[in-house]
């Protein structure tokens, strides 16, 4: 479990995207000044291709004499002024967020996230871990967490009830993030839609290269000199969701597939941890197939 937010650290975080036009920053700044908000962090991005403007602003909660719900109600009028297409959220950093992990047999991402949570580095609570194999149950239980085993039949056509069970277990926690920490199952389209904007995957490839299974074997066969990992939101289109974070590591002609796998695991852990943290801190704004990440 991560350390609680102190009063001095508590923030109200506004994330907003809207069709770009003159006066957006001025209107938001005026509103925050009117409610007494002391801005401690602000980031902006105007996307010329889409014609959209994005911003993330954090204000000291102690500077505002109203609750987060009252602030949301007040800002709703401002958002309406900015236009009907405006997308926004206002979050209180002191409100604990919840994460559910989905796993199979690969342990490295699970170990890393559990360790970060135990060390207070993850801004959320891991509520449960769900696996389609029992291999990782001892790891989870050693951290004092609940492990749910949901077996999956070999025939993909018969996996509907298993996915329904996973959905029920996940939804029981109403998580802010559902992390596929090397969960080697392809989510059905209806589940992707149900968890849209909350389901994160780590793909052991620098997407869009080498999509699907066994990307390290694909990379080895192609003789690449860089391998990487990609954290992205899950969509019905396999390995094609909006990308949150990527990184790479150099390999050479002497490396075998097992060497690539070993080195790739290090990158996977870092990329997934970064992507999840940015998601939990409301630093990721999704627009179409792309993201704006105020890291």
N, C-alpha and C positions, 0 to 999 in steps of 0.2 A: 504494500500500500504506500502511495506517495505521501509526502508531508502535506499537512493541511495548509491552506492559504491563510496567511495572517491578514489583519485589517490593513496594514501598510501595503501588502502585496495585492490586495483584492482589486480587480479591474472589472469594469463593464466594457465589453468588447462589441463594437459595431462592425459588421461585415456587410458590404453593399455592392451590388452591381446594377447598372441602369444604362439605358441609351445615353450616349455622351451629348452634352450640351453645355453651354456657358452657365456658370453660376452654381453648379452642384456643390463644390467645395465650400463656397461662401454660405450656402444655405445650411449645410451640415454644421459648419463652424459656428454660425449664428445660433443655431439650436443648442449646441453644446454649451456655448457661452451663457445663453439665457437660463439654462438649468444649473449653472455653476460648475460645469464639468471641467476638470483640469486634465488636458490631454497629455498622456505620458508616452504614447506611441502612435504614429500615423504613417500610413503608406498609401500610395496612389498608383494607378496604372490606367492609361488611356490606350485602348487597343484600336489601332487605325483600321485593321482589316474588318473587324466586326462592328466598329462604331460604338463600342461599349466602354463605359468607365467603371473602374473598380476601386474600392477603398476598404481599408481595415483601420479602425481607430480604436484605441484603448484609452479609457479615462479612469482616473482614480475614483473608486467607488465612494471613498470617504468625502469626496468633494461635492457629491450630489445628494441632496436631501430628499430622496424618494427611493422607493423600492425598484427592483428591476422590472416588475410588472407595470408599475406606474410609468416608468421610463419608456417601456415598449408602447404603451398606450399613447403617450405624448408623441413619440417619434413616428407613429403610424400616420399622423397627419402630415408630417414632413415627407414621408415616403410617397404619400398620395400626391403631394404637390410635384414630386419629381417625375411622376408618370405611372400609368398602370402596369408597365412592364418591370418596374423596379423590384428587385429581389434583395431581401435583407434579413439579417438576424441580429439580435441583441442578446448577448450571453453574459452571465455572471460567473467570473472565474472561481468563485468560492463554491459553486454548485458542483458536487462531485459527479464526474462522468463515469459511465459504465462501459466495459469492454467484454465481449465474449470471443474466445478464440476457437477456431476450428482447425483440427490437426488430423494427420494420418500416422505415419511412422517416423518421418524426418524430425529430429529433435532440436536442431540448432536454433531455429527461430523461436521455438517455444522456450527453450532455456534462456535465450537472450531477453525476451519480453518479461518472463517471470522474474529474472534477476533484476531488471530495471524497475519493475513494480516494487519488488521487495526492498530495493535500495532507495526508493523515493524519487526515482528519476522519471516516472511515467505519470502524467497529470490525469490519472483516472484509476479506478479500481477494476481489476480483472475479476469478474463475477463468476465465471465458469469456463470450463474447457470441454469441448465436445469432440470426440474422436470416433472414426470408423474402424479403428483397431485399438486393442488394449495396450499396445506397447508403451505408450507414454503416460498411462495412468499413474504409475509410481512417482514419476517426476512431478505431476500435478499435485498429487496428494501430499507429497513431501513439503509443498508450499502451503499446505492447509486449504487448498481449493477443491472444489467439487469437479470430478471428472465424470462425464456422461458418455457411456459407450452406446453407439448406434451402429449396428452392423449393416453393411450394404451388400445386397446380392450381386453376384458377378454379372448378371444380365442387366444392362442399363435400362431395359424396358421395364424392369421390375423394381426400380429404385424409388418410385413415387412415394410409397409409405415411409421409407427411411428419410427422405427429404422432408416430408410432413412432420416427422418426429423431431428432426433437427430444427425446423422452423418453430415448433411449439416450445422447445427448450430455449432457443434463443430469445423468442419474443417474451418469455416469462420474465426476462430481465430488462426489457425495453432498452437495449443498449444504444449508446451513441456510435459505437463502432463494432462491426462484426469482422474479425480479422481472419482471413484464410492463411494461416501460418503454415504453409506447405500442406494444405488440405487438398489431397489429390483426387478431388471430385469436381466435375463441372456442374455448377449450379443451374437448375432449370430456369427458363426465361421468367416465369412468374415469380420465382424467388429473387431473381436479380431485380425485378421491378419493385418487389415488396421492400427490399433493403437498399433501394437506389440511394446513392449518396452516403451510405453508411457502411457498405461492404467493401473492404479493402483486400487486395490480393498482392502477394509477392511473387513475381515471375522471375525465374532464374535465367533471364536473358535480357539484353538491352533491346527492348521492344522498339520498333516493330520487327526486328530481326529474330528469326528462329522461334516463331510462335509454337504453341502446342507442347507436346511431350518431348523429353530427352533433348533439350536445347544444347546442353554441353556436348553431346555426341554430334549434333548438327554442326556446332561451332568447330569441333575438332576436325570433322570431315572437310570443312571449308577452309581450314588453315588460318583462322582469324588470329590476330595479334592482341585483341582486346576482348575481354568478356565482361559482362555486366549483369545488373539486376534492375528490375523495374517495379516500383510500387504504384498500383493504379486502382481506380474504382472498378468494381465488377459490373459488367453489363452483359446482356444476352449474347453479344458478339464476342467470341472467345478471344481473350487477351487483347482486347481493343478498347477498353474503357479509358476514360480521361486519366492521364499520367500525372502522378503527384511528385515522384522523386525517382531519379536514376543515378547510377554511378558505375564506374568501370575499374578494372584492374588489368595490368598488362601480363600477357603470357607469351611464350615463344615456342619455337619448333621442338624443343626438348620436352615440353609438357605433354603428358598423356591425359586421357579423359579424366582419370582419377585425380590428377593434379588440378585440372580445371574445376572439378567438382569441389575439391577442398578449398581452393582459393575463392571460388564463387560463393561458397557458404558464408565467408566473412563479409562479402559485399552484400549478400542478401540480408543479413542481420542488420547491418547499418542502414541500408535503404529502407527496410520495413520500419525500423524504429524511428527514423526521421519522418517518414511519411505519416505514420500513426500519430506522432507527437504534433505535427503541423495540423493534421485533421482535428485532433482534440483541442488544440488551441485556436480553432476557427481561423486558421491562416490560409485555408484553401477555398477558393471560389471557383465553382464549376460553371462553364458557359459552353454549351454544346459538347464537342468532343475534347475541349481543351480546358486547362486549369490556369488560374492565376494564383501563385503561391507567394504570399508575403512572409518569407522565411526570415 
